[in-house]
Amino acid sequence: MAGFERWGEAMRRALYGPGGFYRRELPANHFATSAQTRAFAAAVARLAAETDERLGRPDGFTVVDVGAGGGDLLAHLAALLPDRIALTAVELRPRPRGLPERVAWTPEPPEHFTGLLIACELLDNVPCDVAVVDAEGVRRYEEVDPRGAVRPGTRIDEADERWLDRWWPVKAPGERAEIGRPRDEAWRALTARLDRGTALAVDYGHTADARPEGGTLTGFKDGRLAAPVPDGTCDLTAHVAVDAVGADRVVRQRDALRALRMRGERPPLSLARTSPVEYALALAESGEAARLADPAGLGAHWWMRTDKD
């Protein structure tokens, strides 16, 4: 077992290494995400249709879901989008049973494609280092051991110093910050594969005017917050510096969903008498819509969007 190491390497090993959390576990077993709901899928389907129309309905159009988890989003989209639109899940875990046949399953995104690239709660799991300011005012990498104990390590290198100076300039002794440069680079690498279309990242995050004091690095296990211990038993996550990612537009999820005509009104009670099944489905979707727009919950997500024509 490793000794003390920088958080970036510890997260990489604990989440994605042999026996790592995301090689064993399904996100749905530990926390709720927008992508698990039909209401979110309906909004994404409208976004895909708008993007398809904007591009002139090209011969090849693919929705690529990076970090697809159990494939919930694409399973819903399979029932909402026409067959001419291809669906590709990018995920390290084996393909789950019962997924519609039209959904392709692969560990790597396509090298080049036209369509919609979506990553829901992906960037917060891209391993990143943590900076801590020591007693002399020097910014150092925080190191962690497999039990979660931390200590200051080596000085921050030049590239990460530049990122901190630009996006999260911690200076006072004891201040901490998550270095988002790997997230920015990961998103640029993904969007470089999109030739034409829309790239959308959805995640918890923060902007320069409201960086969280001390950072946000934490763990999740069995639906609850947990200590961020990099031993592979829990999710490790840190919110995203969304203004650093380089998207064309950054808006709150509740506003983005409203723009995509997700209203969430309760269905009329009369529908319960004429079509009980339709009423039950509509009622469930309205409840999901309310949860997706809740500013104290999933509605606090940020949508980071870039369009390529």
C-alpha positions as CSV (number, residue, x, y, z in Angstrom):
1,M,0.0,0.0,0.0
2,A,1.3,3.5,-0.9
3,G,2.6,5.9,1.8
4,F,2.1,9.7,1.5
5,E,1.5,10.9,-2.0
6,R,-0.1,13.9,-3.7
7,W,-3.9,14.0,-3.9
8,G,-3.9,13.7,-7.6
9,E,-2.1,10.4,-7.7
10,A,-4.1,9.1,-4.6
11,M,-7.4,9.9,-6.3
12,R,-6.3,8.3,-9.5
13,R,-5.4,5.1,-7.8
14,A,-8.4,5.0,-5.4
15,L,-11.0,5.7,-8.1
16,Y,-9.6,4.2,-11.3
17,G,-6.7,1.9,-10.4
18,P,-7.0,-1.9,-10.0
19,G,-9.9,-2.5,-7.6
20,G,-10.7,1.2,-7.6
21,F,-14.0,2.6,-6.6
22,Y,-15.3,3.3,-10.2
23,R,-14.1,-0.1,-11.4
24,R,-16.3,-1.8,-8.8
25,E,-19.2,0.5,-8.0
26,L,-22.1,2.0,-9.8
27,P,-22.7,5.7,-8.9
28,A,-26.5,5.1,-8.5
29,N,-25.6,2.9,-5.5
30,H,-24.0,5.7,-3.6
31,F,-25.5,9.1,-4.8
32,A,-28.2,10.5,-7.0
33,T,-27.3,12.3,-10.3
34,S,-29.3,14.3,-12.7
35,A,-28.5,11.7,-15.5
36,Q,-30.5,9.0,-13.7
37,T,-33.8,10.8,-14.3
38,R,-36.2,10.7,-17.2
39,A,-36.8,14.5,-16.9
40,F,-33.1,15.2,-17.4
41,A,-33.0,12.9,-20.4
42,A,-36.0,14.7,-21.9
43,A,-34.2,18.0,-21.6
44,V,-31.0,16.5,-23.1
45,A,-33.1,15.0,-25.9
46,R,-34.4,18.5,-26.7
47,L,-30.8,19.8,-26.7
48,A,-29.7,17.0,-29.0
49,A,-32.6,17.8,-31.4
50,E,-31.8,21.5,-31.3
51,T,-28.1,20.8,-32.0
52,D,-29.1,18.4,-34.8
53,E,-31.3,21.0,-36.4
54,R,-28.6,23.7,-36.0
55,L,-26.1,21.5,-37.9
56,G,-28.6,20.8,-40.7
57,R,-29.4,17.2,-39.7
58,P,-26.0,15.8,-40.8
59,D,-25.7,12.2,-42.0
60,G,-23.8,11.1,-38.8
61,F,-25.0,12.5,-35.5
62,T,-23.9,10.8,-32.2
63,V,-24.7,11.5,-28.5
64,V,-21.6,10.6,-26.5
65,D,-22.1,10.2,-22.8
66,V,-18.6,10.2,-21.0
67,G,-18.7,8.7,-17.6
68,A,-22.0,7.0,-18.4
69,G,-22.2,5.0,-15.1
70,G,-25.0,2.5,-15.5
71,G,-26.1,3.9,-18.8
72,D,-29.3,5.5,-17.4
73,L,-29.2,8.6,-19.5
74,L,-28.6,6.8,-22.8
75,A,-31.2,4.2,-22.0
76,H,-33.8,7.0,-21.6
77,L,-32.6,8.7,-24.8
78,A,-33.0,5.5,-26.8
79,A,-36.7,5.9,-26.3
80,L,-36.7,9.6,-27.0
81,L,-34.4,10.1,-30.0
82,P,-34.8,8.8,-33.6
83,D,-32.8,5.8,-34.7
84,R,-30.7,7.9,-37.0
85,I,-29.0,9.4,-33.9
86,A,-26.3,7.1,-32.6
87,L,-25.8,6.6,-28.8
88,T,-22.4,5.9,-27.3
89,A,-21.6,5.3,-23.6
90,V,-18.0,5.8,-22.5
91,E,-17.4,4.0,-19.2
92,L,-14.7,1.8,-17.6
93,R,-17.1,-0.7,-16.1
94,P,-18.5,-3.6,-18.2
95,R,-21.6,-3.1,-20.2
96,P,-24.7,-3.5,-17.9
97,R,-27.4,-6.0,-18.7
98,G,-30.6,-4.8,-20.2
99,L,-29.2,-1.7,-22.0
100,P,-30.9,-1.1,-25.4
101,E,-28.9,-2.7,-28.2
102,R,-28.5,0.6,-30.0
103,V,-26.3,2.0,-27.2
104,A,-22.7,1.3,-28.0
105,W,-20.4,0.7,-24.9
106,T,-16.7,1.6,-25.0
107,P,-13.9,2.7,-22.6
108,E,-12.8,5.5,-24.9
109,P,-14.7,8.3,-26.7
110,P,-14.6,8.4,-30.5
111,E,-11.6,10.1,-32.0
112,H,-13.8,12.3,-34.1
113,F,-17.6,12.7,-34.2
114,T,-20.4,15.2,-34.9
115,G,-23.2,15.5,-32.4
116,L,-23.6,16.1,-28.6
117,L,-20.9,15.4,-26.1
118,I,-22.2,15.2,-22.5
119,A,-20.3,14.6,-19.2
120,C,-22.6,14.7,-16.2
121,E,-20.6,14.8,-12.9
122,L,-17.4,13.7,-14.6
123,L,-15.0,16.6,-14.1
124,D,-15.5,16.6,-10.3
125,N,-14.0,13.1,-10.4
126,V,-11.0,14.0,-12.5
127,P,-8.0,13.6,-10.1
128,C,-6.6,16.9,-9.0
129,D,-3.9,18.0,-6.6
130,V,-4.5,20.2,-3.5
131,A,-2.5,23.2,-2.7
132,V,-1.9,24.3,0.9
133,V,-0.1,27.4,2.1
134,D,2.6,26.7,4.8
135,A,3.5,28.8,7.7
136,E,6.0,30.8,5.6
137,G,3.4,31.6,3.0
138,V,4.8,29.0,0.5
139,R,2.3,27.1,-1.6
140,R,2.9,23.3,-1.4
141,Y,1.2,20.2,-2.6
142,E,-0.8,18.5,0.1
143,E,0.1,14.9,0.5
144,V,-2.2,12.1,1.9
145,D,-1.8,8.6,3.1
146,P,-4.2,5.7,2.6
147,R,-5.9,6.4,6.0
148,G,-6.6,10.0,5.0
149,A,-3.9,11.7,7.1
150,V,-2.4,14.8,5.3
151,R,0.8,16.8,5.4
152,P,2.4,19.6,3.3
153,G,4.7,18.2,0.6
154,T,6.9,19.7,-2.1
155,R,6.5,23.2,-3.5
156,I,3.9,23.8,-6.3
157,D,5.4,23.6,-9.8
158,E,5.3,26.5,-12.2
159,A,2.3,25.4,-14.2
160,D,0.2,24.9,-11.1
161,E,1.4,28.2,-9.7
162,R,0.2,30.0,-12.8
163,W,-3.2,28.2,-12.6
164,L,-3.6,29.2,-8.9
165,D,-2.5,32.8,-9.6
166,R,-5.1,33.1,-12.3
167,W,-8.0,31.1,-10.8
168,W,-7.6,30.5,-7.1
169,P,-4.9,32.7,-5.6
170,V,-4.5,31.3,-2.0
171,K,-1.8,33.2,-0.1
172,A,-2.4,33.1,3.7
173,P,-0.9,30.3,5.8
174,G,-3.4,27.4,6.1
175,E,-5.4,28.3,3.0
176,R,-6.2,25.4,0.7
177,A,-7.3,25.1,-2.9
178,E,-8.0,22.3,-5.4
179,I,-5.9,22.8,-8.5
180,G,-8.3,22.5,-11.4
181,R,-5.7,22.4,-14.2
182,P,-6.2,18.6,-14.9
183,R,-10.0,19.2,-15.2
184,D,-9.5,22.0,-17.7
185,E,-7.1,19.9,-19.7
186,A,-9.4,16.9,-19.6
187,W,-12.3,18.9,-20.9
188,R,-10.2,20.4,-23.7
189,A,-9.0,17.0,-24.7
190,L,-12.6,15.7,-24.9
191,T,-14.0,18.6,-26.8
192,A,-11.2,18.4,-29.3
193,R,-12.7,15.1,-30.4
194,L,-16.0,16.9,-31.2
195,D,-15.8,18.2,-34.8
196,R,-19.2,19.8,-34.9
197,G,-22.0,20.0,-32.4
198,T,-22.4,20.8,-28.7
199,A,-20.2,19.9,-25.7
200,L,-21.8,20.0,-22.3
201,A,-20.3,19.4,-18.9
202,V,-22.7,19.3,-15.9
203,D,-21.2,19.5,-12.4
204,Y,-21.2,21.0,-9.0
205,G,-18.8,23.9,-9.0
206,H,-17.8,27.5,-8.1
207,T,-16.6,30.7,-9.6
208,A,-13.9,33.2,-8.8
209,D,-16.2,35.4,-6.8
210,A,-17.2,32.6,-4.5
211,R,-14.4,30.1,-4.1
212,P,-15.1,27.8,-1.1
213,E,-12.8,28.5,1.8
214,G,-10.6,25.4,2.4
215,G,-11.8,23.7,-0.8
216,T,-14.5,21.0,-1.3
217,L,-12.7,17.7,-1.5
218,T,-14.8,15.1,0.2
219,G,-15.9,11.4,0.0
220,F,-19.3,9.8,-0.7
221,K,-20.3,6.3,0.4
222,D,-23.7,4.6,0.6
223,G,-25.5,7.9,-0.1
224,R,-23.8,9.9,2.6
225,L,-20.8,12.2,2.9
226,A,-17.7,10.5,4.1
227,A,-14.2,11.4,5.0
228,P,-12.0,11.6,1.9
229,V,-9.9,8.5,2.4
230,P,-8.1,7.3,-0.7
231,D,-8.4,3.6,0.0
232,G,-10.8,2.7,-2.8
233,T,-13.9,2.3,-0.6
234,C,-15.6,5.6,-1.4
235,D,-16.1,8.2,-4.1
236,L,-13.6,11.1,-4.0
237,T,-14.9,14.3,-5.4
238,A,-14.0,18.0,-5.5
239,H,-16.2,20.8,-7.0
240,V,-15.1,22.3,-10.3
241,A,-13.8,25.8,-10.9
242,V,-16.3,26.2,-13.7
243,D,-15.0,29.5,-15.0
244,A,-11.6,28.0,-15.6
245,V,-12.8,25.2,-17.8
246,G,-13.1,27.3,-20.9
247,A,-16.7,26.9,-21.9
248,D,-18.5,29.4,-24.0
249,R,-21.4,29.6,-21.6
250,V,-21.7,28.8,-17.9
251,V,-25.2,28.8,-16.3
252,R,-27.0,27.2,-13.4
253,Q,-28.8,23.9,-14.2
254,R,-32.2,25.3,-13.2
255,D,-31.8,28.2,-15.8
256,A,-30.5,25.8,-18.5
257,L,-33.4,23.4,-18.0
258,R,-35.9,26.3,-18.1
259,A,-34.4,27.4,-21.4
260,L,-35.0,23.8,-22.7
261,R,-38.7,24.1,-21.7
262,M,-38.6,21.9,-18.6
263,R,-41.4,23.3,-16.5
264,G,-42.3,20.5,-14.1
265,E,-46.0,21.4,-13.6
266,R,-48.1,18.7,-12.0
267,P,-50.4,16.9,-14.5
268,P,-54.1,17.7,-14.2
269,L,-56.0,15.5,-11.8
270,S,-58.5,14.7,-14.5
271,L,-55.8,12.7,-16.3
272,A,-55.8,10.3,-13.4
273,R,-59.3,9.3,-14.2
274,T,-58.9,9.0,-18.0
275,S,-55.3,7.6,-18.1
276,P,-54.0,6.5,-14.7
277,V,-50.7,5.2,-16.1
278,E,-50.0,8.4,-18.1
279,Y,-50.9,10.4,-15.0
280,A,-48.5,8.4,-12.8
281,L,-45.6,8.8,-15.3
282,A,-46.3,12.6,-15.6
283,L,-46.5,13.0,-11.9
284,A,-43.2,11.2,-11.4
285,E,-41.6,13.4,-14.1
286,S,-42.8,16.6,-12.5
287,G,-41.3,15.5,-9.2
288,E,-38.0,14.8,-11.0
289,A,-38.2,18.2,-12.7
290,A,-38.6,19.9,-9.3
291,R,-35.6,18.1,-7.9
292,L,-33.5,18.9,-10.9
293,A,-34.3,22.6,-10.4
294,D,-34.0,22.7,-6.6
295,P,-31.3,25.5,-5.9
296,A,-30.4,23.6,-2.7
297,G,-29.7,20.4,-4.6
298,L,-29.2,19.4,-8.2
299,G,-30.4,22.8,-9.4
300,A,-27.1,24.2,-8.1
301,H,-25.2,22.3,-10.8
302,W,-23.5,24.3,-13.4
303,W,-23.9,23.7,-17.2
304,M,-20.6,24.4,-19.1
305,R,-21.5,24.5,-22.8
306,T,-19.5,25.0,-26.0
307,D,-21.0,25.0,-29.5
308,K,-19.0,24.1,-32.6
309,D,-20.5,24.8,-36.0
